[in-house]
Amino acid sequence: MSTQAQISSDLISNLKASFINFWKIGIPFMVIFLLFRIVETKAVFVIHNLPFKKNTILTSGLVSDLLWVFYVLGFLLILHILLGLAFPKFGKILVKSSATLLILFQAGLIFYFTKMLLPLGEDLYAYTPSDVIATVKASGEFNLLNLVAAVLAFGLVYIILSIGKWLPLNFNTAITFTIICYAFIIGLNFLPLDKQQNLGEIERNLTVNKTQYFYNQSYNYFTNRDYLFFDFYLSPPTRANLLVEKEFIEPNYPFLHKNNYPDVLSPYFVEFDTIPDLVFIIVEGLGKAYSGEAAYLGSFTPFLDSLSNHSLYWKNGLSTTGRTFGVLTSIFGSLPFAQKGFMEQAPEFPLHLSLFSLLKQNGYFTNYHIGADRNFDNVGPFLEYQKVDRILDMSSFDADFEETPSKSGFSWGYPDKAMFENGMRKIPREISQPQLSVFQTQTSHDPFLIPDEQKYFDLFETYITKTLRSNPTQITDYRNYKSMYASILYVDEAIREFFEEYKNMPKYENTIFIITGDHRLPEIPLATTMDRFHVPIMIFSEKIQRPKRMHGITTHFEITPTLLAFLKTHYELNLPSLTAWKGYVMDTSAVFQANITNPLMRNKNQLIDYISNDHVLSDNQLYRLYDNMDMEPVTDIRLKEKLAREFESYRNSNRYATENNRIIPDSLRIYLPVR
């Protein structure tokens, strides 16, 4: 009997010791997380000019961190107790190592957030390991020094957590912390404590715990990847007040409809000599916030601004994705997003048409130019599917060109001026065929390293003081993003020099130029959710007789249907009677209006924005849109439910069509280039 009593006494003693030892690790862990919040808040407000009260953000952030810390500690406590009964030493090492890794992971996520003002989430899983490594290398953060620093940081944090063994904790104190911990967990999961839904996107991002955000996003990604398709979801909605009333044909092809797009561009042009060449300039990070008329941050694109006075200019233009991955498929294919972006389906794309393939079938010679690797984001496989005649990427530059400066020995490729010059050296000049040419820039991308950097830093200083005539406060704010703005000034100059060279092309006056941004730079704080998509869209040609500012909302989805309708009006193009374009036509209204319904994809795996006329459903919050893409929250339950149903219908049609090869039927294969 005394032996049993001894065992029972030892068990109780071991349990008490386990509780005490755990909280000697848990308390330093909690303190470090809360200190990280203070550092994060201070860093974010030093780096970025934000219209929020720092103390309010800090308080909300501390509460968010505390909830997450107790959630983690609640799990680790159970693990520590169970292992501690049989393997006390191993259990202690495992918990301490896990806590160390979580601290380092939180530090890394905070570092990412302070640069991007976007927490890392499930979009990470949509990129291939090689794409992720390329991105990290280009940023200059992937190097031997940082790897050694990470190892040393692990050891340092592990030692700091070990300091807790000197904390004067007793069993009662440990039990008190345990009760508080699980009370918070219960409150987190079962009580309506989360009021973040009432906050705007940027405020939510500022206050959320970055590890918790990544965990939640990861959980959603791995548990909600599959869902059923129901026939009633695949019936396209019929809506009024749209620019094009689509006549849908077949529910099993939910995007298939009659090709009845009106020509809205002809009134602005005089007659071309022959069928025109088309030149697309897609500018990395060209957001409307800092380009063109009514740019609320001031315009940093003086050449494009001057060109817009002789162009058709859409001030309420929208990209369809918040990153570059969707720009080609939206502009040239008006295609659905699939699950992770259309190009992630490479190499087995569902059957589809595009501006490339249709114009190639009608005699066009097609060109694509970029200074980066064409295989990033599966650009190469997409262009090869379209049978593009000439694809020039970083492997196609002559020896006299120099790559973009690098922080780590790795760069994205060649700067934009080199890309334009390389393209102009090699573009066919004396062929009889009309040409479709694409020039895609990439220098205005993190890490924003440009050739002759000091020249553009000096230009930036002159520009903000003399051209923008900024006051001292504005100058300080601008300097926080000097590299970003300098890169925009650089690419604007590169485009000006490109136009000067292109004027020597035999068919310059018989060419239509389409210029737009792929998305706005997220490194400069967003004003609204829609700000990330707000980009200028411009059509320039010497044949334009009536330049005009357009105020109707137009997305990248509308570009291909609009151009094809224009060309078909004047030339005998062989085009299909059925299409599956997601877009409508470009809205030429001189007053603000929104007569489209389109989804917008923030990041790969984040399809949470849907525009319907002058309202947008964004992350389950309803907003009304105004001119220059201003927006305000709206409380209208019936309208919100209506948009939610439309959005759900699109999401189901999107996955059904892309995963089952149901974008266009096989009968339209004749419009694809010979494969």
C-alpha positions in Angstrom: 0.0 0.0 0.0 2.9 2.3 0.8 4.3 1.6 -2.7 1.1 2.7 -4.4 1.0 5.8 -2.3 4.5 6.6 -3.2 3.7 6.1 -7.0 0.7 8.3 -6.6 2.7 10.9 -4.8 5.4 10.8 -7.5 2.8 11.2 -10.2 1.3 14.3 -8.5 4.8 15.7 -8.0 5.7 15.1 -11.6 2.5 16.7 -12.8 3.1 19.8 -10.6 6.7 20.0 -11.9 5.5 19.7 -15.5 3.0 22.6 -15.1 5.7 24.7 -13.4 8.4 23.9 -16.0 6.1 24.5 -18.9 5.1 28.0 -17.8 8.8 28.8 -17.2 9.0 28.3 -21.0 5.6 29.7 -21.8 5.9 33.1 -20.1 9.1 34.1 -21.9 7.5 32.8 -25.1 4.5 35.1 -24.5 6.6 38.1 -23.6 8.7 37.7 -26.8 5.5 37.6 -28.9 4.2 40.8 -27.2 7.5 42.5 -27.7 7.5 41.5 -31.3 4.1 43.3 -31.6 5.6 46.5 -30.2 8.5 46.3 -32.6 6.2 45.4 -35.6 3.9 48.3 -34.9 6.7 50.8 -34.5 8.5 49.5 -37.7 5.3 49.6 -39.8 4.5 53.2 -38.8 8.1 54.3 -39.3 8.3 52.7 -42.8 4.8 53.5 -44.0 2.6 56.6 -43.7 -0.7 55.2 -42.4 -3.9 57.0 -41.6 -4.5 55.1 -38.4 -3.8 55.8 -34.7 -0.7 53.8 -33.7 -1.8 53.2 -30.2 -5.2 51.8 -31.4 -3.4 49.4 -33.8 -1.0 48.4 -31.1 -3.7 47.6 -28.5 -5.7 45.6 -31.0 -2.6 43.8 -32.1 -1.6 42.9 -28.6 -5.0 41.4 -28.0 -4.7 39.4 -31.2 -1.2 38.2 -30.3 -2.3 37.2 -26.8 -5.2 35.2 -28.1 -2.9 33.3 -30.6 -0.2 32.8 -27.9 -2.6 31.2 -25.5 -4.0 29.0 -28.3 -0.5 27.8 -29.1 0.5 27.4 -25.4 -2.8 25.5 -24.8 -1.7 22.9 -27.4 1.9 22.8 -26.3 0.9 22.4 -22.6 -1.0 19.2 -23.4 1.9 17.9 -25.4 4.3 18.8 -22.6 2.2 17.0 -19.9 1.7 13.9 -21.9 5.4 13.6 -22.9 6.6 14.7 -19.5 5.1 11.7 -17.7 7.1 9.3 -19.8 9.9 11.3 -21.3 10.3 14.5 -19.3 13.6 15.6 -20.8 12.5 14.9 -24.4 9.2 16.7 -23.8 10.9 19.8 -22.5 13.4 19.9 -25.4 10.6 19.4 -28.0 8.4 22.1 -26.5 11.3 24.5 -26.2 12.4 23.8 -29.8 8.8 24.2 -31.1 8.5 27.5 -29.3 11.8 28.7 -30.7 10.8 27.8 -34.3 7.4 29.6 -33.8 9.2 32.7 -32.6 11.6 32.7 -35.6 8.7 32.1 -38.0 6.7 35.0 -36.5 9.8 37.2 -36.9 10.1 36.2 -40.6 6.4 36.8 -41.2 6.7 40.2 -39.6 9.7 41.1 -41.7 7.7 40.2 -44.8 4.7 42.2 -43.7 6.7 45.3 -42.9 7.9 45.4 -46.6 4.6 44.3 -48.3 1.9 45.4 -45.9 0.3 42.1 -46.8 0.5 39.1 -44.5 1.8 35.9 -46.1 -1.0 33.4 -46.6 -2.2 30.6 -48.8 -0.9 32.3 -52.0 2.5 30.9 -51.0 1.2 27.4 -52.0 0.3 28.4 -55.5 4.0 29.1 -56.4 6.4 26.3 -57.4 9.5 25.9 -55.1 11.7 27.3 -57.9 9.5 30.4 -58.2 9.6 31.0 -54.5 13.4 30.5 -54.4 13.8 32.9 -57.4 11.7 35.6 -55.6 13.7 35.3 -52.4 17.0 35.3 -54.2 16.1 38.4 -56.2 15.1 40.2 -53.0 18.7 39.8 -51.8 17.6 38.1 -48.5 18.7 34.6 -49.5 22.4 34.4 -48.8 25.0 32.7 -46.6 25.1 35.5 -44.1 21.3 35.4 -43.5 21.4 31.6 -43.3 24.1 31.8 -40.6 22.2 34.5 -38.8 19.1 32.2 -38.8 21.0 29.4 -37.1 22.5 31.8 -34.6 19.0 33.3 -34.0 17.7 29.8 -33.2 20.4 29.3 -30.6 19.9 32.7 -29.1 16.1 32.3 -28.8 16.5 28.8 -27.3 18.8 30.3 -24.7 16.4 33.1 -23.9 13.6 30.6 -23.4 15.9 28.7 -21.0 16.2 31.8 -18.8 12.7 31.2 -17.7 13.9 28.4 -15.4 14.9 31.1 -12.9 11.4 32.5 -12.7 10.0 32.1 -9.2 6.9 30.2 -10.2 5.0 27.9 -7.9 2.2 25.4 -8.7 -0.6 27.8 -7.9 0.8 30.4 -10.2 1.2 27.8 -13.0 -2.4 26.6 -12.5 -3.6 30.3 -12.7 -1.8 30.8 -16.0 -3.3 27.5 -17.2 -6.9 28.6 -16.3 -6.4 31.9 -18.0 -4.9 30.2 -21.1 -7.9 27.9 -21.6 -10.4 30.6 -20.8 -8.9 32.6 -23.7 -9.1 29.6 -26.0 -12.7 29.0 -25.1 -13.4 32.7 -25.7 -11.6 32.6 -29.0 -13.5 29.6 -30.3 -17.0 29.9 -28.8 -17.6 33.5 -28.0 -18.1 36.4 -30.5 -14.8 38.1 -29.6 -13.6 38.8 -33.1 -14.6 42.2 -34.2 -12.1 42.4 -37.0 -14.9 42.0 -39.6 -15.8 45.6 -38.9 -12.3 46.8 -39.8 -11.0 47.6 -43.3 -8.6 45.3 -45.0 -5.5 47.2 -44.1 -6.5 47.6 -40.4 -7.2 43.8 -40.2 -3.8 43.1 -41.7 -2.1 45.4 -39.3 -3.7 43.9 -36.2 -3.8 40.2 -37.0 -1.1 37.9 -35.6 0.9 37.0 -38.7 1.5 33.4 -37.7 -2.2 32.9 -36.9 -3.1 34.4 -40.3 -0.7 32.0 -42.1 -2.1 29.1 -40.1 -5.7 29.9 -40.8 -5.0 30.5 -44.5 -3.1 27.2 -44.7 -5.8 25.3 -42.9 -8.4 26.7 -45.3 -6.2 25.8 -48.3 -5.7 22.2 -47.3 -9.2 21.5 -46.1 -11.3 23.4 -48.7 -9.6 22.4 -51.9 -12.4 20.3 -53.3 -16.1 20.9 -53.6 -19.0 19.5 -55.7 -20.4 21.1 -58.8 -24.2 21.3 -59.0 -26.0 21.9 -62.3 -28.0 24.8 -60.9 -24.7 26.6 -60.1 -23.6 26.2 -63.7 -26.5 28.2 -65.1 -25.2 31.6 -66.1 -27.0 34.5 -64.5 -29.2 36.8 -66.6 -28.6 40.4 -65.6 -29.7 43.8 -66.8 -27.7 47.0 -67.3 -24.6 45.3 -68.7 -22.5 46.6 -71.6 -23.1 43.3 -73.5 -26.0 41.0 -72.9 -24.4 37.6 -73.4 -26.5 34.9 -75.0 -25.3 31.8 -73.3 -25.6 28.6 -75.3 -24.8 25.5 -73.2 -24.9 24.9 -69.4 -22.1 22.4 -69.7 -19.9 25.2 -71.1 -20.9 27.9 -68.5 -18.9 30.7 -70.2 -19.8 29.9 -73.8 -22.0 32.5 -75.6 -22.6 34.1 -78.9 -20.0 36.4 -80.3 -22.1 39.6 -80.5 -19.7 42.2 -79.1 -20.3 45.8 -80.4 -17.6 47.9 -81.9 -17.1 50.8 -79.5 -13.7 52.1 -80.8 -14.4 53.1 -84.4 -15.9 56.5 -83.6 -12.5 57.6 -82.2 -10.3 56.6 -85.2 -9.7 57.7 -88.8 -9.2 54.9 -91.3 -6.0 52.9 -91.1 -3.9 52.3 -94.3 -4.1 48.5 -93.8 -5.0 46.2 -90.9 -3.1 47.8 -87.9 -0.2 46.4 -85.9 -0.9 46.0 -82.2 1.7 46.8 -79.6 1.0 46.1 -75.9 3.1 47.6 -73.1 2.4 45.9 -69.8 4.1 47.9 -67.0 5.0 46.1 -63.8 3.4 47.8 -60.8 1.8 50.7 -62.7 -0.9 51.7 -60.3 -3.4 54.6 -60.9 -2.5 55.9 -57.4 0.8 57.4 -58.8 0.1 57.7 -62.5 -2.1 60.0 -64.5 -5.0 62.3 -63.9 -6.3 62.4 -60.3 -3.5 60.2 -59.0 -3.9 60.7 -55.2 -0.2 60.1 -54.5 0.8 62.5 -57.4 1.7 61.2 -60.8 5.3 59.8 -61.4 4.8 59.1 -65.1 5.3 62.4 -66.9 5.7 60.8 -70.4 2.6 58.6 -70.1 0.7 61.6 -68.8 1.6 63.6 -71.9 0.7 60.6 -74.1 -2.7 60.2 -72.4 -3.7 63.7 -73.8 -3.6 62.2 -77.3 -5.1 58.8 -76.3 -8.2 57.0 -75.3 -7.7 56.9 -71.5 -9.6 54.8 -68.9 -9.1 56.4 -65.5 -11.2 53.7 -63.8 -9.3 50.8 -65.2 -8.9 47.6 -63.3 -6.5 44.7 -63.5 -8.1 41.4 -62.7 -5.4 40.1 -60.4 -3.5 41.7 -57.5 -0.3 40.1 -58.8 1.3 39.6 -62.2 0.2 35.9 -62.6 -3.1 36.8 -64.3 -2.3 39.7 -66.5 -1.6 37.8 -69.8 -4.5 35.4 -69.5 -6.9 38.3 -68.7 -5.7 40.8 -71.3 -5.2 38.3 -74.1 -7.6 35.5 -73.2 -10.4 37.0 -71.0 -10.1 33.7 -69.3 -11.4 32.3 -66.0 -8.9 32.1 -63.1 -9.0 28.4 -62.3 -8.0 27.5 -58.8 -4.6 29.2 -58.6 -4.6 31.3 -61.7 -5.1 30.0 -65.2 -1.4 29.5 -66.1 -0.9 27.2 -63.1 -2.7 24.5 -65.2 0.4 24.3 -67.5 1.3 22.3 -69.4 -2.2 20.8 -69.8 -4.3 23.8 -70.5 -8.0 23.4 -71.1 -9.0 24.2 -74.7 -9.3 28.0 -75.1 -8.9 30.9 -77.5 -7.0 34.1 -77.2 -6.1 37.3 -79.0 -2.8 35.7 -79.9 -4.3 32.6 -81.4 -7.2 34.3 -83.3 -5.0 37.0 -84.8 -2.3 34.4 -85.7 -5.0 32.5 -87.6 -5.8 35.7 -89.4 -2.3 36.3 -90.6 -0.6 38.2 -87.7 3.0 37.6 -86.8 3.2 37.5 -82.9 6.1 38.7 -80.6 6.6 38.7 -76.9 9.4 40.4 -75.0 10.4 40.4 -71.3 13.7 40.8 -69.5 13.0 38.0 -67.0 12.7 34.2 -67.3 9.7 33.3 -69.4 9.1 30.2 -67.3 8.3 32.2 -64.2 4.6 31.9 -63.5 4.3 29.5 -66.5 4.4 32.4 -69.0 6.4 30.3 -71.4 4.0 27.3 -71.6 1.1 29.7 -72.0 2.7 31.5 -74.9 3.8 28.3 -76.5 0.2 27.1 -76.4 -0.7 30.2 -78.4 2.1 29.4 -80.9 3.6 32.9 -80.5 6.2 33.3 -83.2 9.0 35.0 -81.3 9.5 34.8 -77.5 12.4 36.8 -76.2 13.3 36.5 -72.6 16.5 36.9 -70.5 18.1 34.1 -72.5 17.7 36.1 -75.7 19.9 39.2 -75.0 23.0 40.1 -76.9 26.3 40.1 -75.0 26.6 43.9 -74.8 23.6 44.1 -72.5 24.1 44.1 -68.7 21.7 42.4 -66.3 19.8 44.3 -63.6 22.0 45.1 -60.5 21.8 42.4 -57.8 22.0 42.3 -54.1 22.8 38.6 -53.9 24.3 37.5 -57.2 20.8 36.7 -58.5 18.6 39.1 -60.5 15.3 39.0 -62.2 17.1 39.5 -65.6 17.6 42.6 -67.7 16.3 46.1 -67.0 13.4 47.6 -69.0 15.5 49.8 -71.2 17.6 46.8 -72.2 14.4 44.8 -72.8 12.9 47.5 -75.1 16.2 48.0 -77.0 16.7 44.2 -77.4 13.2 43.9 -78.7 13.6 46.7 -81.2 16.9 45.2 -82.5 15.2 42.0 -83.3 11.6 42.8 -84.2 10.8 42.2 -87.9 10.7 45.5 -89.7 10.1 44.7 -93.3 7.5 41.9 -93.3 4.2 42.3 -95.0 2.3 40.6 -92.2 0.6 42.7 -89.5 2.2 42.2 -86.1 1.0 41.7 -82.5 3.9 42.6 -80.2 4.0 42.5 -76.4 6.6 44.3 -74.2 6.3 43.4 -70.5 8.5 45.3 -68.0 9.8 44.0 -64.7 12.3 46.5 -63.3 9.7 48.2 -61.0 9.5 45.1 -58.9 10.9 44.3 -55.5 13.9 44.8 -54.8 13.5 47.9 -57.2 17.2 47.9 -58.3 17.7 50.0 -61.4 20.8 50.8 -63.5 22.5 54.1 -62.7 20.5 54.2 -59.5 21.8 57.5 -58.2 20.7 59.3 -61.4 17.1 58.3 -60.7 17.3 59.0 -57.0 18.4 62.6 -58.0 15.5 62.7 -60.5 13.1 61.6 -57.8 14.3 64.4 -55.5 13.9 67.0 -58.2 10.5 65.6 -59.2 8.9 65.7 -55.8 10.2 69.2 -55.0 9.9 71.0 -58.3 7.3 69.1 -60.4 5.0 67.9 -57.6 5.9 70.9 -55.4 5.5 68.8 -52.3 5.4 70.2 -48.8 8.0 68.9 -46.2 5.6 66.3 -44.8 4.8 64.9 -48.2 8.5 64.9 -49.1 9.2 62.8 -46.0 6.4 60.4 -46.9 7.7 60.1 -50.5 11.2 59.3 -49.4 10.0 56.3 -47.5 9.3 54.8 -50.9 12.2 56.4 -52.8 13.2 53.1 -54.6 9.7 52.4 -55.7 9.0 55.9 -57.1 12.4 56.1 -58.7 11.7 52.8 -60.5 8.4 54.2 -61.9 10.3 57.3 -63.1 12.8 54.9 -64.7 10.2 52.8 -66.6 8.3 55.9 -67.7 11.6 57.2 -69.2 12.2 53.8 -70.8 8.8 53.9 -72.5 9.5 57.4 -73.8 12.7 56.2 -75.3 10.9 53.1 -76.8 8.4 55.4 -78.5 11.2 57.5 -79.9 12.7 54.4 -81.4 9.4 52.9 -82.5 8.7 56.0 -84.6 11.3 54.7 -87.0 9.3 51.5 -87.7 7.7 51.5 -91.2 4.2 50.9 -89.8 4.4 53.3 -86.8 1.5 55.4 -88.0 -0.5 52.3 -88.7 -0.1 50.9 -85.2 -2.3 50.8 -82.1 -0.5 50.9 -78.7 -2.2 49.5 -75.6 -0.6 50.5 -72.3 -1.6 49.3 -68.9 -0.3 48.2 -65.5 -0.4 44.6 -64.3 -1.4 45.7 -60.8 -0.5 48.4 -58.3 2.6 48.1 -56.1 1.6 46.7 -52.7 4.8 48.0 -51.1 3.2 51.5 -51.1 0.2 51.4 -48.7 -3.1 50.8 -50.3 -5.9 53.3 -49.7 -8.7 50.8 -50.3 -9.2 47.1 -51.2 -9.8 48.1 -54.8 -6.6 50.1 -54.9 -4.5 47.0 -55.7 -6.4 46.5 -58.9 -6.7 50.2 -60.0 -4.5 50.7 -63.0 -4.6 53.1 -66.0 -5.6 51.7 -69.4 -4.6 53.7 -72.4 -5.0 53.2 -76.2 -2.8 55.4 -78.3 -2.4 55.7 -82.1 -1.6 58.4 -84.6 -4.9 57.5 -86.2 -6.9 58.6 -83.1 -9.0 61.7 -84.2 -10.9 62.1 -80.9 -8.8 61.7 -77.7 -11.0 61.1 -74.8 -11.0 60.5 -71.0 -13.3 57.5 -70.2 -14.9 57.3 -66.8 -16.7 53.9 -67.1 -15.2 51.0 -65.2 -13.2 48.7 -67.5 -11.1 45.7 -66.6 -8.4 43.8 -68.5 -11.1 41.2 -69.4 -12.6 43.7 -71.8 -9.5 44.5 -73.9 -9.5 41.4 -76.2 -13.3 41.4 -77.0 -13.1 45.2 -77.7 -10.1 45.0 -80.1 -11.5 42.0 -82.0 -14.9 43.7 -82.4 -13.1 46.8 -83.8 -10.9 44.8 -86.2 -13.8 42.7 -87.4 -15.8 45.9 -88.3 -13.1 47.1 -90.7 -11.4 43.9 -91.9 -12.5 40.4 -93.0 -11.4 38.5 -89.9 -12.3 34.9 -89.6 -13.6 34.8 -86.0 -15.8 32.1 -84.3 -19.5 32.7 -83.8 -19.2 31.5 -80.2 -16.7 32.7 -77.6 -16.1 32.3 -73.9 -14.7 35.7 -73.1 -15.2 36.6 -69.4 -15.2 40.3 -70.3 -17.6 42.7 -72.0 -16.4 45.7 -74.0 -14.4 48.7 -72.8 -16.8 51.4 -71.4 -16.4 54.7 -73.3 -18.7 56.6 -71.1 -17.6 60.2 -70.3 -19.3 59.9 -66.8 -18.8 57.4 -64.1 -20.7 54.2 -64.5 -20.2 50.5 -63.9 -22.0 48.1 -66.2 -20.0 44.9 -65.8 -19.8 41.9 -63.5 -16.4 40.4 -63.0 -14.4 38.5 -60.4 -11.1 39.8 -59.2 -8.3 37.6 -57.8 -6.0 39.2 -55.1 -3.4 36.5 -55.0 -3.1 33.0 -56.2 -5.7 31.0 -54.1 -7.5 34.2 -53.0 -10.6 34.7 -55.1 -12.6 36.9 -52.7 -13.5 40.0 -54.7 -16.4 40.4 -57.0 -17.5 43.5 -58.8 -21.2 43.8 -59.9 -22.2 47.1 -61.5 -21.3 49.9 -59.0 -20.9 47.5 -56.0 -18.2 45.2 -55.0 -18.2 42.3 -52.6 -14.8 42.1 -51.0 -13.9 39.6 -48.4 -17.6 39.3 -47.5 -18.0 43.0 -47.1 -20.2 45.0 -49.5 -19.0 48.4 -50.8 -20.3 50.9 -53.3 -17.9 52.3 -55.9 -17.5 55.9 -57.0 -15.4 57.7 -59.6 -11.6 57.2 -59.4 -12.4 53.9 -57.6 -13.3 55.4 -54.3 -15.5 53.1 -52.2 -17.5 53.1 -49.0 -19.0 50.2 -47.0 -22.7 49.6 -47.6 -25.3 47.8 -45.4 -27.7 46.1 -47.7 -28.4 42.5 -46.8 -30.5 41.6 -49.9 -28.0 43.1 -52.3 -25.1 41.4 -50.5 -26.8 38.1 -50.6 -27.5 38.6 -54.3 -23.9 39.3 -55.1 -22.8 36.4 -52.9 -25.0 34.1 -55.0 -23.6 35.4 -58.3 -20.0 35.1 -57.0 -20.6 31.5 -55.8 -22.1 30.7 -59.2 -19.0 32.1 -60.9 -16.6 30.2 -58.5 -18.3 26.9 -59.3 -18.4 27.6 -63.0 -14.8 28.6 -62.9 -13.6 25.4 -61.4 -16.0 23.2 -63.4 -15.0 24.7 -66.7 -11.2 24.8 -66.1 -10.9 21.4 -64.4 -13.2 19.6 -66.9 -12.0 21.2 -70.2 -15.3 23.0 -70.6 -14.3 26.5 -71.6 -15.0 26.0 -75.3 -16.1 22.9 -77.2 -13.8 20.9 -79.5 -15.6 22.3 -82.5 -13.8 25.6 -82.0 -10.4 23.9 -82.2 -10.2 25.0 -85.8 -9.5 28.6 -84.6 -6.3 27.5 -82.8 -3.0 27.6 -84.6 -1.8 24.3 -85.9 -0.2 22.4 -83.0 
